[in-house]
Amino acid sequence: MTSVKQALIERKAEQNVATGAVVNPAMPVRRIASVDVYRGFVMLLMMAEVLSLQSVSKALPGNSFWQFLAFNQSHVEWTWLSLHDMIQPSFTFLVGVVLPYSIAGRKNTGASHSSIVMHAVRRSLILIFLGIFLRSMYAKQTYFTFEDTLTQIGLGYTFLVILSFYSKRVWLAALTVILVGYWLAFVLYPLPDASFDYAAAGVTPGWEHNFRGLAAHWNKNTNLAWAFDRWFLNLFPRESPFLNNEGGYSTLSFIPTLGTMILGLFAGNALKASTAQKDKVKFFVTTGLALILAGALLHVTGINPIVKRIWTPAWTIFSGGICYLFLAFF
């Protein structure tokens, strides 16, 4: 139950980020029902952890109904996804969706670009330090970690705010540079050689979820992001040297996570536009399907696998497409 409470605190903080619109107190507050219901749905998915459906499934072996529910209440081991894996990208996506409303609200109060950026910097720092604080609650000393949802959003949020001042063409260019550049950086990082210490990395060379060929550059704890954390996280005081993250999560994931927020920024811009409702839904559905198809093609061709835990470019695209469909539905 302690982990559930901690998760609730984190999700509440994420919710505060996603509802960060600042409006003129003299004007009525206009809620975006689709965003509120979408956020509520994701909160429901997260809170469903208290139902312990996996325990029910284990108690009823062979029951496909409970197996299905249990699978979608937990994270996949490495590749592809369950419904539970859509919690974090949905919250991240919604940060981008509400940003056009937030920026417009602050401008209505007379805020300048520089004051908006400074506000974003403060919010980013609060999220980063709040994430570290929550991860340190039951540790003997401060546990410096940057792979959780709060710090990931915090690390990219200021960049998102700055991008929001520019045109959609700049947004698209930034998204392309982020995804292609991140993909290329992983490809250029060498694969493990015969002397690689798999035990220290917390994995085995024959793990059933390991990829082969080009996709092997995104295997668990043998990739660029893991190597970066072996250096970066050991710069901070620790009870023991950092060797690996058991789940394979990494600090550098904030870069493609920013890509998810940019996809949300496009969606928020369309949602805020004065176009017909049916045109907005059409845009969300067509964009969502196109992104899902593109992400799936990257995966099946071996160009880039869909892995949520290290937020591969294919995951950014694929999960972003699902977020668009969720938004269209709501």
RAMOLIN-V130896 format. One record per run of one state. SS is the DSSP state (H for helix, E for strand, C for the rest). FROM is the first residue (numbers start at 1). LEN is the number of residues. If there is no record, write none. Layout:
ss-><SS,SS>
from-><FROM,FROM>
len-><LEN,LEN>
This chain:
ss-><C,H,C,H,C,H,C,H,C,E,C,H,C,H,C,H,C,H,C,H,C,H,C,H,C,H,C,H,C,E,C,H,C>
from-><1,2,19,33,52,53,60,64,72,79,80,83,109,113,136,149,165,168,189,198,202,213,219,224,236,253,273,277,301,307,308,313,330>
len-><1,17,14,19,1,7,4,8,7,1,3,26,4,23,13,16,3,21,9,4,11,6,5,12,17,20,4,24,6,1,5,17,1>
